[in-house]
Amino acid sequence: MTAIGVQLSTYRALGFANLARVAAYRLALRAGVHPVQRLTAKAPRGPFFVARPSPPPAGGVARDEWRDEGNWFGIHAFPATLPPDWHANPFSGARFDNLRNWFEIADFDSGAGDIKTVWEASRFDWLLAMAQRAALGDAAELDRLNFWLDDWQSHNPPYRGANWKCGQEASIRVMHLALTALLLDQVGDATPALLALVKLHLERIAPTIGYAIGQQNNHGTSEAAALFIGGSWLVFAGDRDGATWARTGRKWLEERARTLIAADGSFSQYSLVYHRVMLDSYSLAETWRRRLGLPEFSSKLRARMQAAVRWMQQMVEPRSGDGPNFGANDGARLMALTDGDYRDFRPSLQWASTLFLGARAIAEPGAWDQPLHWLGMPRPEPVLSRPLGTSFDDGGLHVLRTDDATAYLRYPRFAFRPGQSDILHLDLWVRGENVLRDGGSYSYNGVDEDLDYFGGTASHNTAQFDGRDQMPRLGRFLFGAWPKAADVVPVSGKGNVAHAGAAYRDHLGARHRRTVELDNESLLCRDEIDGRAATAVIRWRLPPGDWRLEGNRLDDGRYRLTVESDAAATELRLVEGTESRYYLQKTPVPVLEIHVAVPAIVETRVSF
């Protein structure tokens, strides 16, 4: 396929209606005629939240974060005794201009660095922690959160500066303001300043909702949730301007659930982190709907949410709350009501399971119950049954399970743009430890080498042909020539033995077929490699340890990899790779590389 052919086929797959939405938005901004560019508003002054007697939530425990330090992306600690510089990248000290029109600021400014480092504090995660402490009787924290909000307002005049650039970022602030009102029991008698702050955010979000929809990702779900929540809040307070926003938000919440979430629960972004972002947005929208006594969402939306919860249950390791690092990972954790690790998905899972399935996903009591305690939701008596192995064919994912191990095999079912070149990536978890690992994302605004490495084939447990990615990169967030799966073998098995498989052929004619067998003692992976390629490398990305390679065996005293190949030219190398389990964090990991001439059949057994 020619380069032009690759581009045309990719644009067709993206959908011309979506491309038109995005193009219309960008052209209108460039021409200076988009309605959002005419917005003006005066920033309200606090107090936004006031002291009102309210009983503390039974079982509620406040977060300790944002007293002395705050964590950017769940891992990087910075001082937080005073409000931050809302326009500075704390990693480098570089700043964005806070008086410049947001639409004049570049998406990716190498001088100021990753814009997400500025957005992080302006997502108002600190507001939740301070509100929890205030709800438990710490009056100083109520004064402090109002002071921080006033400081943010004074340094972020409406619609100027980087923090107004993204409609989704504005939506996250709306959702966190609403959640804070729930925590402090101030939904029904919100202050005029708080309602004005919500309204000026909705005025920013509404004109660009079409752009969010055109991206076919969690921008649309977040912005729809914010419009629904904020609009209905204004109506509840007597402001009729909110009615249109509430209707628009409800419409898109329904449509996005039908469009972006498959019947089996797979989400359009093929990412556990982004699945959580989507699910948390719907969980807050449903919690808010119940609080205000609004009409129920459709049975179709509820069915898609139930499927999305069950999908997430399959991903989450119950002992740690962690899960596979596959897909894009930008450090997002919204609606955080616990001090738990960023990679602990259990609080979101428990909240959504309670709302949409009326059952606990985690049977035992723990920190994952904090969303229920804080939002006045009793722990349901029913408990979801332990998940069995299954195939999520709509999203291209096999899940193989035994008593002690779980394996995940990704294969190409690309109804939406893939975020990474990770076809036939294999993740393995043994007794709670991630043994075969995904490389992660690291940064959306890094150097080209990082973008290519973390998003590319080399940072995944799969085969790479002739040193190229499985799909050609057409842009920072776009791969082309999406392959189609072949020879898909759904998960099956008896007792503690499970089987599954899939194959694909890339746009240049190279073919990879992978079959997996998992039992209580080992995983056996068979890779058949042929077609139009001269060489291939199969990689196994491993946990840090004292790994020793001897002949065809690699061992660290806990796990052993044994490799068999029919290729005349086969070479095993133990090299150092890099992974990013948290945004903007890199750590070295050992990687076993199996270099073969094509064609070849390679079998790798991981014993544990």
N, C-alpha and C positions, 0 to 999 in steps of 0.2 A: 504494500500500500504506500502511495506517495505521501509526502508531508502534507500536501493540500488535502488529499483524501482522508488522512488521519484527522485533520482539523474539522473537516466537514462532517465526518461520521461522529465525532465527539460533540459538535454543536447540535447535531440532530438528536443525540442521546440526552443532552442537557434539556432539550425542549425549547422550541422557538418562542413560545409564550414567555417562558422564564427569561430567556435571553433578551426579549423585547422589553420586559419590565426593567431589567438591570440597565440596558442601553438607554432607555428613555430617561431614567433617573440620572445617569451620568451625563447625558447630553444636555439635559435641562439645567443641571448644576453648572456645567461648563459655559452654557449660554447665559447664565445668570437669571433664568426665568422660572426656576422651580419655586412653588409657593412657600416651601420651607425657608427660602432665603429672605423672605419678607417678614419673618417673625420678629416681633419685639415684645419685651415684657420687663416689668420691674420686679426685682428680687424681693420676696417677702422677708420680713425680719421676725425673729422668734419672740417669745418662746414657741416652739413647735409642739412640745409635749409638756404637760403640766402635772403637778403632784395631785393625785386623786387617790383616796383610800380604796384599796382593792385587796382582797385576800390573796396571799401568794399561792401559786399553783402547787397542788399536792404532788410531791415527788420531784418538783422542779429544781434543778441544780444549774447555777449560772456558770457560764464560761469564765475562765480566768484570763483569757487572751485580751489584748488591748488595754491592759493596765500599764505595764511598763514597756511592753513590746507588742508589735503586731507582725503577723506572718504574711508575707507576700507569697501567693501561690502555694500556701500551706506549708512552706519550708524555710523561707528566707526571712530571718528576724531583723526588724529595724525598730529603733526607739519610737515609743508611742505615748510618752507622758504628755506631749503637746501635739496639737494638730500637725500633720505633715505638710510639707510644701506640695500642694495639690497638683502642681505642674512640673515637678521634677522627677526624673528617673533616679530613684534612690541608689541604684547600682552604679551609676556613673556620675550623677550630679548634673547632667545635662537637663535643660529645661525647654518646655514648649511655651510659646507666647500665649498668655491667658487672655489677651485683649483682641486677638485676631479672630475673625469670623471662622467658625469651625470648618466651613466648607472650603476655606483657603488653605487648610492644613493638609499636607500630604499623608497618604495612608502609611507609607513606609519612609521615614526620615532617618537616614543613616547617621545624621549628626546628633539627633536627640536620642536615638536608640529605639528600642521596642516600645511602642505606644502603650502596650498592655501594662508596662511597669508604672505608668502614670494612671491608667484607668483603675488599677487594683484598689487603691485606697478610696477612690471615688465610687466604688460599688457599695459602700456603706456597710460592709461586714462588721465594722466596729460598732455600728449603731445597735446591732442585735445583742452583742455582748454587754454593752453598757445598759441597754434596756432590761436585760435579764437581771443584772445586779440591782438596778433601780426597783424592779418589781419585787425583789426580795428585801427591800427596805433601805438600800444604800442611796440616800437622798443626794449625796455628792455626785453619784453617777448620772442622775437625771440632769443636774446642772451641767455636768461635763458633756453629755450628749447634745444638749441644746447649744452649748458653746461651740462644739465641733461643727454642728449644722450651720450655725451663724457664720463661722469662719469659712466653711465651704461656700456658702452663698456669697460672702463678700469677695472671695477670690475666684469665683466662677460666675460672672455676670451672665444672665440668660443668653444662651446661644453663641457664646464666645469661648474660644479655647478648646483644647483637645478633649475635655470631658463632655462636651456636647456633640462631638463628631459622630458618634455611633448611636443609632436608635436603640440597639439592644442594651447598651450601657445605661441609657436613660431608663429603659424598662426595668433593669435590675434594681436601680435606685427606687423606682416606684414600688416594686415588690417588697423590697426591704423596709421601706417606710410603712407599707401596709402591714407587714409582719410585725413590725415594732408596735404599731397601734394595737394589734391583737395581743401582744405580750403585755402591754401596759393597760389593756382594757379601755382604749380610747378611740374605738372605731365610731361609736354612735355619737360622741360629743367631741369630735376632733376640733382642734383650734383652727381659726381662720387662716393662720399662717401655714399650718400643715396642709390644709386643703389647697391653698394657693400654690404651694410648692409642688404638690402632686399635679395640679392643673397645668402649670407651665411645662412640666415634663410631658404630659399627654399631648400638648400642642406641638412639641418637638417630634414625638413618635408618630402621630397620626399621618402627617403628610408623606412619610417615606415608608409606610407599611408595605406598599407594592414592591419596593426594592427588597425588603426583608423576605417577602413571599417568593420572589424570584430566585433567591439563593437556595431554596429548598433545604433549609437546615434549621437549627434551633433559634436563629434570629427571629423567624416567623412565629415560633411558639412562644418565645419570651415576650415579644412585642404584643402579640394577641392577648396573652395573660395580663400584661400591664394595662392595656386598654380596657379589658373587661373589669379588672379589679378597680382601677382608678376611676373609670367612668361610672361604674355602679356606686362607688363611694361618694362621688360628687352628687349623684342623683339622690342617694340616701340622705345627704346633707342639705338637699333642697336646691341644688344647682342643676338646672335642666340642661346645661351645656354638656353634661356627662352622658346623656342618653345615647347620643350617636356613637360616642366612643365605646360605651358598654356594648351596644349592638354590634359594632364592628369587631370588637374583641371576641365576643361570643361566636360570631360567624367564622372568624379565622381559627379559633380554637377547635371548632367542629371540623372545618375543612382540613386543617393541618393534621388532625388526628387521622382522618380518612386517607390522606394523601401520603404523609411521611411515615406513618407507622403501619407496617404490614399486618396481615391477619395473624401471623405467628409472633408478633411483638417486636420484630426487627425494626430499628429506626434508620432513617435515611443516611446517617453519618457513620455507621459501622464503627462506633466508638463507645466504650463503656462510660467514659467521662462525659461525653456529650449526651448519651442516653440519660445519665443522671440529671444533667441540666434540663433536658426536656421534661423528665418525669417530675422533678421538683416544681417546675413551673405549673404543670397541671395539678399537682398536689395542692399548691397554694391556691390556685383558682378554685378548686373544689372545696377546700377549707373555707375560703372567703364566701363562696356561694352559700354554703350552709350557714355561716355566721349571719349573713344578711337575709336569709330566707328567700333566696332567689329561685326561679324555676330550675328544675334539674337539667343537666346536659342530656343529650340524646343517648339512647341505648347503644348506638354505634360507637360514640366516643367512649362510653364506659367499657364496651367490649375491647376496644383497642388499648385502653389503659390497663385493663386486666391482663391482656396478653403482654404488654410492655413490662408489667411487674413480674410476670412469670419468666420472661426473658432475662430480666436483671437477676432474679433469684438464681438462675443457672450460672451466672457469671461470678457471684460473690462467694468467696471462701468464708464459711461461717466462723472459723476460729479467729481470723484477723480482720475480716471485713474487706480485704483486698480483692483484686480481681485482675484479669488479663490487661496488660498495658497496650492492647492493640488499638489501632485507629488514632486519630488526632487527639492530642492531650494538651490543652492550653492552661492547665492549672485551675480550672473553674470548679468551685464548690460554693453553691448558693444556699441560702436559708440555713446556715450552719447554727445549730443550737447546742452543740457539744464541742468540747475541746479535743475531740478525737482526731486521729491522723486524717490528713486530706484524702488518703487512699482508703479510708474506711467507709464503705458504701452502705453499711447496715442502717444508719439512721434514715437515709432516704428510702431504702427498701422497706423498712418497717412502717414508716409513715404512709407510703403509697399503698402497701399491702392492706393496711388497716382501712384506708379510705375506699379503695376500689374492689377489694376482695373480702372485706370484713373478717380478716384473719391475720394472725401474726406470721411474719416470715421467719422471725427469730423467736424460738419458743421461750428461752430463758430471759429473765429480766436483765437489763443492762443499760449502758449509756445510750444505746440505739433507741430506747423508749423515750428519750427526752422530748422529741417533737410531740409525742402524744401527751406527755405531762404538761408541757407548756401551752398546748393548744386545747386543753380540756377534753381530750379524747380518751375514753377508757380503753385499756388493753383488751382486745377481743379474746373471747375464750377459744375459738377455733384456731388451729395452727396449720399452716400450709404443709402438705406432705413433703418429705424429702425428695428433691428432684431426681429424676432418672435421666439416663442418657437420652439424647434426642437430636434431631436435625432441624435447624431453623432454615429451611430451604429458601424462604423468601429473601433472607438476608445473606445466605451463603455461609452457614456455620454449622459444623458438626460438634456435638458435645458428647464425649465418651466418658463413662464413669465406672469406677469400681469402688470398693469400700475405702481404699486409701488414696486413690489417684483420680485426677480428672485431666482429660486432654481436650484441647480445642483446635479444630482444623478449619481454617478459613478457605473458602473457594468463591469464585467470581459469579455473583448474582447482582450485577450492578444496574439496578433501576435508577440509582443516583450516582453522582460522581464519587469515585473512591478517593479517600483522603491520603492513602499511602499505597505504595507498590508492594503489597504484602500477600500476594496470591499464594495459597497453599502454605501459609505460615502455620506452624504447629507450636502451641503453647502447652506445657505440661506442669501440673501441680501435684506434688506428692506430700501427703500429710501436712498440708498447709503451706509448703514451700514452693515457690515458683522456680522449677528446675530448668525448663526450656523457656527462654524469656524473649519478649519483644523489646526493641530498642527505644520506643517512645517517640517524642516529638522535639523536645528541647526548646525551640524558639520558632516563632513565625517570622521573625525579623533578624535572623542570624546571617552569618556569612553564607555564601553559596555552598561551600563545602558541607556545612552543617545541614542546610536545607536538603541537599541532595542525599546526604548519608542517612539522616533519621527518617526522612520520608521515603527513601529508596529501598531497593531489594536487599542491599547489603546489611541492613540493620534488622533483618528478619530471619527466622528459621525456615528457609526455603531454598530453592535452587536459583542461581543466577547464571544466565547464559552469556558467554563472551564478554563479561564485565559490564553488561548493560542492565538497565532497569527492565522489569517485565512490561512496563508501559512507558512510552515516551512522555517526558514532562513538557507540557505546553504553557505552564505558568506556575506562579508560586503555589497556588492551591488547585491546580488542574493537571491531571494526567489524561492522555489520549489513548485511542485504540483499546477500548475496554474489552478484554477477552470474555468469552462465554464459557461456562463450565461444561464439561463433558464427562461421561462415565461416572456420574455421581452415584455413589453407593451409600444409602442412608444408614444411620447408626442402627446396628442390630447386634444380637449376641445372646448368650445364655449364661446364667450364673454370673461369675465375675470375669467374663471375657466379653469385650465389646469390639466391634469392627466398624470401619467406615472408610470412604475414599472419594476421590474426585480427581479430575484432570483438566488441563486447558492447553491451548496452543496460542502462542503470542503472534503479534502482527507480522513478524518476520519468519514464522514457520517453525520455531522451536516448540517442543512439546514436553510437558511434565505431567506425569501421573503419579499420584501419591496415595498409598493405602496404609492404614494404621490399625494395629491390633493392640489393645490394652488389657492387661490382667493385673492381678494383685501384686505381682513381683516385677513386672517389666512392661515397657512399651516397645513394640516392634514397628518401625517405619520402613516401608519399601518404596523407593523412588525409581521410577522408570523414566529415563531421559533420552530423547531422540529428536529427530527433525533437523531443521536448518540451523545448526550451531556447531562450532568446533570444540568448544570446551564448556565446562560448567563447574560451579562451586556450590556445594551444599554446606550451609552453615548451621551450627548448633551453638546458640548463645546461652551461657551457663552462669550459675551463681558464683560469686567470688569463693575461692578455696584453693587448697594445695593440690592442683590438678597435675597429674603425671601422665605423659603420653609414652607408651611403649608399644611399638609395632602398630597393631590395629586396635589397641585398647587405650582408653582414657579413663582415669580413675582418680577420685579424691578421697577415698575411704568411706564415702557414703553412697555415692552413685558411680556407676561404671557404664561407659559407652563402648560398644563393640561394633566395628564397621566391617562389612563384607562387600566386595565389589567385583563385578565381572569385567571391568574395564582394564585393558592392558596397562594403561597409564593411570595409576591412582596414587595420589599423595595426600597424606594427612598432615596438617599443620595446626599447632596450638598457638594462636595469636591473641593479641589484646584488642578488644573492641570497646565500644562506649555505649552506655545506656542512659536514658533520662526518664526516671520514674516520677520526677517532679519538674515542673516548668522551670527553665533556666538553670537546671542542675545537671551536670554530667558526672558519671562515675565509670571507672574502668571495669570491664568484665572479661573473663576468658571466653574465647570463641574457638570452637573446633571447626576447621575448614577442611572439606573433603574435595580435592581437586581431581576431576576426571576428564578424560576425553569422551566426546559424544559419538556414538550412543553408549549408554551404560545403565546397568541396574545396580543400585546401591541399597543395602539393607543396614539400618542402624538400630541396634537394640540398646535401650536405656534400662539398666537393671537398678532396682532400689529395694 
